[in-house]
Amino acid sequence: MTLVSMTDMLRTANKGGYAVGQFNLNNLEFTQAILTAAQEEASPVILGVSEAYIPYMGGLPYIYGMVNTLIDHYGITVPVALHLDHGSSYEVCIKALKAGFTSVMIDASHHSLETNIQTTLRVTEAAHVLGASVEAELGRIGGREDDLEVLEAEASYAETADCVRMVKETGIDCLAPALGSVHGPYRGQPKLGLDRMKEIHSVTGLPLVLHGGSGIPEAEIRQAIASGTAKINVNTDNQSAFTQAIREFLNNNPETYDPRHYLNPAREAIKAAVRDKMRLFGSTGQEKGG
């Protein structure tokens, strides 16, 4: 299976009443676990790469090469999109597209609405020439993701009118409106702005993206999907499962020195976590949905 963009994948998810998970790549084991879970669940999947992880993982061309090699190695046949998560500039989005990524997120939400729209338009024009999809963000999603941090006082909901302008003036393929979710662990009970989510989806007609999908109650996840969300980003839950599995193995086997002995159970822990999310999102069995 060759890599695909998110466009048809998310439109089909909207129509089908389910969501596709974006699971972030943090190393080789994460990539192996996510791809094999998607194949076993017959689920389309989005592999997210945050900007902070690009140098850690050896650069954009290496990440692209690793993903493609593993797709061939495991005989992956489900739709897979390779997506730049929270690209901070036009330049980094272009680098990702040149490296072979099939989708990019341009996050200019920290700028004025006008600058956000102008930057997003430039990225969208370039991406669409290459058949790639584009995600944009409006409002400010709180919390911390890798090197990106938005303080609680700086977080803000997306305005419906701004979302309409963004969609009409840029031609983006999906939109991430800030509506109460946060990156990283939640402090207290998350509460999503579901009414506004439904309104934004209704007036724009675009698949919506929910960032900070780790830690949101299952009932709210289902309500978000019913309100137009077709892409849900998950990373913290997988990182926690990975780390906990390693910690438990080393505590029980302090003499271990071969990394395979503790990385294998860690990979299986991610795989199980991803499988659970795919079933919750309703993407299991939707392999033809891309």
C-alpha positions as CSV (number, residue, x, y, z in Angstrom):
1,M,0.0,0.0,0.0
2,T,1.4,3.4,-0.9
3,L,1.0,6.3,1.4
4,V,-2.2,8.4,0.8
5,S,-3.4,11.9,1.8
6,M,-6.0,12.4,4.6
7,T,-8.6,14.0,2.3
8,D,-10.7,11.1,1.2
9,M,-9.9,9.2,4.4
10,L,-11.5,11.9,6.6
11,R,-14.4,12.7,4.3
12,T,-15.4,9.1,4.2
13,A,-15.1,8.9,8.0
14,N,-17.4,11.9,8.4
15,K,-20.0,10.2,6.2
16,G,-19.6,6.9,8.0
17,G,-19.9,8.3,11.5
18,Y,-16.4,7.3,12.7
19,A,-13.0,8.9,13.2
20,V,-9.5,8.0,12.1
21,G,-6.8,8.1,14.7
22,Q,-3.5,10.1,14.4
23,F,-0.9,8.3,16.4
24,N,2.4,10.0,16.8
25,L,5.7,8.4,15.9
26,N,8.3,8.6,18.6
27,N,10.8,5.9,17.5
28,L,11.0,2.7,15.6
29,E,8.9,0.7,18.1
30,F,6.0,3.2,17.9
31,T,6.0,3.0,14.1
32,Q,6.0,-0.8,14.1
33,A,3.2,-1.0,16.7
34,I,0.9,1.5,15.0
35,L,1.2,0.0,11.6
36,T,0.7,-3.6,12.7
37,A,-2.3,-2.6,14.9
38,A,-3.9,-0.8,11.9
39,Q,-3.4,-3.9,9.7
40,E,-4.8,-6.2,12.3
41,E,-7.8,-3.9,12.9
42,A,-8.3,-3.3,9.2
43,S,-8.3,0.4,10.0
44,P,-7.1,3.4,8.1
45,V,-4.4,5.2,10.1
46,I,-2.6,8.5,10.3
47,L,1.1,8.6,11.4
48,G,1.8,11.9,13.0
49,V,5.3,13.4,13.3
50,S,5.7,16.5,15.5
51,E,8.3,19.0,14.6
52,A,10.3,18.5,17.8
53,Y,10.8,14.8,16.9
54,I,12.2,15.4,13.4
55,P,15.8,15.8,14.5
56,Y,15.4,13.1,17.2
57,M,14.3,10.6,14.6
58,G,17.0,11.4,12.1
59,G,15.3,13.9,9.8
60,L,12.3,13.9,7.5
61,P,13.7,11.8,4.7
62,Y,14.7,9.1,7.2
63,I,11.3,9.1,8.8
64,Y,9.6,8.7,5.3
65,G,12.0,5.9,4.4
66,M,11.5,4.1,7.7
67,V,7.7,4.2,7.3
68,N,7.8,3.0,3.7
69,T,10.2,0.2,4.5
70,L,8.0,-1.0,7.3
71,I,4.9,-0.8,5.2
72,D,6.6,-3.2,2.7
73,H,8.1,-5.4,5.5
74,Y,4.8,-6.0,7.2
75,G,2.7,-6.1,4.0
76,I,0.5,-3.2,5.2
77,T,-2.6,-2.9,2.9
78,V,-4.7,-0.4,4.9
79,P,-4.7,3.3,4.0
80,V,-1.8,5.1,5.7
81,A,-1.2,8.9,5.8
82,L,2.1,10.3,6.9
83,H,1.4,13.7,8.5
84,L,3.5,16.5,9.8
85,D,1.9,17.5,13.1
86,H,2.0,21.2,14.2
87,G,4.3,22.5,11.5
88,S,5.3,25.9,12.7
89,S,6.2,27.5,9.3
90,Y,5.7,27.4,5.6
91,E,9.3,26.3,5.2
92,V,9.0,23.2,7.4
93,C,5.8,22.1,5.7
94,I,7.5,22.3,2.3
95,K,10.4,20.3,3.6
96,A,8.0,17.6,4.8
97,L,6.2,17.5,1.4
98,K,9.5,17.3,-0.4
99,A,10.5,14.4,1.8
100,G,7.4,12.5,0.8
101,F,4.9,13.3,3.5
102,T,1.3,13.0,2.2
103,S,-0.2,15.5,4.6
104,V,0.9,18.5,6.7
105,M,-0.6,20.6,9.5
106,I,0.4,24.3,9.4
107,D,-0.2,25.7,12.8
108,A,-0.1,29.5,12.6
109,S,-2.7,29.9,15.3
110,H,-0.4,31.9,17.5
111,H,-0.4,34.7,14.8
112,S,-3.2,37.0,13.9
113,L,-6.2,35.6,11.9
114,E,-5.0,37.4,8.8
115,T,-1.4,36.0,9.1
116,N,-2.8,32.6,9.9
117,I,-5.0,32.6,6.8
118,Q,-2.2,33.9,4.5
119,T,0.4,31.3,5.7
120,T,-2.2,28.5,5.5
121,L,-3.1,29.5,2.0
122,R,0.5,29.3,0.8
123,V,1.0,25.9,2.3
124,T,-2.3,24.6,0.9
125,E,-1.5,25.8,-2.6
126,A,1.9,24.0,-2.5
127,A,0.5,20.8,-0.9
128,H,-2.4,20.4,-3.3
129,V,-0.1,20.6,-6.3
130,L,1.5,17.4,-4.8
131,G,-1.8,15.8,-3.9
132,A,-1.2,16.2,-0.2
133,S,-3.7,17.3,2.4
134,V,-3.6,20.2,4.8
135,E,-4.8,20.7,8.3
136,A,-5.0,24.2,9.9
137,E,-5.7,25.3,13.5
138,L,-7.8,28.1,14.9
139,G,-8.0,29.2,18.5
140,R,-5.4,28.1,21.0
141,I,-5.2,24.5,22.3
142,G,-3.8,24.5,25.8
143,G,-1.3,22.2,27.4
144,R,2.1,20.9,26.3
145,E,3.1,18.8,23.4
146,D,6.8,18.1,23.0
147,D,8.4,21.6,22.7
148,L,5.0,23.4,22.1
149,E,3.3,24.8,25.2
150,V,0.2,27.0,25.5
151,L,-0.5,28.2,29.1
152,E,-4.1,27.8,30.3
153,A,-4.5,31.6,30.4
154,E,-3.5,31.7,26.7
155,A,-5.9,29.0,25.5
156,S,-9.0,30.2,23.6
157,Y,-11.9,28.7,21.7
158,A,-12.1,29.0,18.0
159,E,-14.8,31.4,16.7
160,T,-17.2,30.1,14.1
161,A,-17.0,33.1,11.8
162,D,-13.2,32.8,11.8
163,C,-13.5,29.1,10.8
164,V,-15.7,30.0,7.9
165,R,-13.2,32.5,6.7
166,M,-10.3,30.1,7.0
167,V,-12.0,27.4,5.0
168,K,-13.3,29.7,2.3
169,E,-10.1,31.6,1.8
170,T,-7.6,28.8,2.0
171,G,-9.1,25.6,0.7
172,I,-7.8,23.4,3.6
173,D,-8.9,19.8,3.8
174,C,-9.6,19.6,7.6
175,L,-9.7,22.0,10.5
176,A,-8.6,21.8,14.1
177,P,-10.7,24.3,16.1
178,A,-9.6,24.7,19.7
179,L,-12.7,23.7,21.7
180,G,-11.6,22.7,25.2
181,S,-9.1,19.8,24.6
182,V,-5.5,20.1,25.8
183,H,-2.2,18.5,24.8
184,G,-0.6,16.2,27.3
185,P,-2.2,15.0,30.6
186,Y,-5.4,16.6,31.7
187,R,-5.7,18.4,35.0
188,G,-9.2,17.7,36.1
189,Q,-12.1,16.7,33.9
190,P,-12.0,17.8,30.2
191,K,-15.1,19.4,28.8
192,L,-15.4,19.9,25.1
193,G,-17.3,22.7,23.4
194,L,-19.5,20.2,21.5
195,D,-22.3,22.6,20.5
196,R,-19.8,24.9,18.8
197,M,-18.0,21.9,17.3
198,K,-21.3,20.8,15.7
199,E,-21.9,24.4,14.5
200,I,-18.5,24.7,12.9
201,H,-18.8,21.4,11.1
202,S,-22.3,22.4,9.9
203,V,-21.3,25.7,8.4
204,T,-17.9,24.7,7.0
205,G,-18.7,21.2,5.8
206,L,-15.2,20.1,6.7
207,P,-14.0,17.1,8.7
208,L,-12.8,18.4,12.1
209,V,-9.8,17.4,14.1
210,L,-9.6,16.8,17.9
211,H,-6.2,17.4,19.3
212,G,-5.4,16.1,22.8
213,G,-7.4,12.9,22.4
214,S,-5.7,11.1,25.3
215,G,-7.7,11.3,28.5
216,I,-11.0,12.4,27.1
217,P,-13.9,10.3,28.4
218,E,-15.3,7.8,25.9
219,A,-18.7,9.4,25.9
220,E,-17.3,12.7,24.9
221,I,-15.2,11.1,22.1
222,R,-18.4,9.6,20.7
223,Q,-20.2,12.9,20.9
224,A,-17.3,14.7,19.2
225,I,-17.5,12.2,16.3
226,A,-21.2,12.7,16.1
227,S,-20.5,16.5,16.0
228,G,-18.2,16.3,12.9
229,T,-14.8,15.2,14.2
230,A,-13.2,12.8,11.8
231,K,-9.6,12.8,13.1
232,I,-8.5,12.3,16.7
233,N,-4.9,12.8,17.8
234,V,-3.4,10.5,20.4
235,N,0.1,10.5,21.8
236,T,0.2,10.8,25.6
237,D,-1.6,7.6,26.2
238,N,0.8,5.7,23.9
239,Q,3.9,7.3,25.5
240,S,2.5,6.4,29.0
241,A,1.9,2.8,28.0
242,F,5.3,2.5,26.4
243,T,7.1,3.9,29.4
244,Q,5.1,2.0,32.0
245,A,5.8,-1.3,30.2
246,I,9.5,-0.7,30.2
247,R,9.5,0.4,33.9
248,E,7.6,-2.7,35.0
249,F,9.9,-5.0,33.0
250,L,13.1,-3.5,34.3
251,N,11.7,-3.5,37.9
252,N,10.9,-7.2,37.6
253,N,14.1,-8.1,35.6
254,P,16.9,-5.8,36.8
255,E,19.6,-8.1,35.3
256,T,18.3,-7.4,31.7
257,Y,20.7,-5.6,29.4
258,D,19.4,-6.6,25.9
259,P,17.1,-3.7,24.7
260,R,14.9,-6.2,22.8
261,H,13.8,-7.8,26.1
262,Y,12.1,-4.6,27.4
263,L,11.3,-2.9,24.0
264,N,9.2,-5.9,22.8
265,P,6.7,-5.7,25.6
266,A,6.7,-1.9,25.3
267,R,5.9,-2.2,21.6
268,E,3.0,-4.6,22.4
269,A,1.7,-2.1,25.0
270,I,1.5,0.6,22.4
271,K,-0.2,-1.8,20.0
272,A,-2.8,-2.7,22.5
273,A,-3.5,1.0,23.3
274,V,-3.8,1.9,19.6
275,R,-6.1,-1.1,19.0
276,D,-8.4,0.1,21.8
277,K,-8.5,3.6,20.4
278,M,-9.3,2.4,16.9
279,R,-12.3,0.4,18.3
280,L,-13.5,3.4,20.3
281,F,-13.2,5.7,17.2
282,G,-15.1,3.2,15.1
283,S,-12.4,2.9,12.4
284,T,-11.9,-0.8,12.9
285,G,-13.0,-2.6,9.8
286,Q,-13.0,0.6,7.7
287,E,-9.9,-0.3,5.6
288,K,-11.7,0.6,2.4
289,G,-12.6,4.0,3.8
290,G,-9.6,5.8,2.3
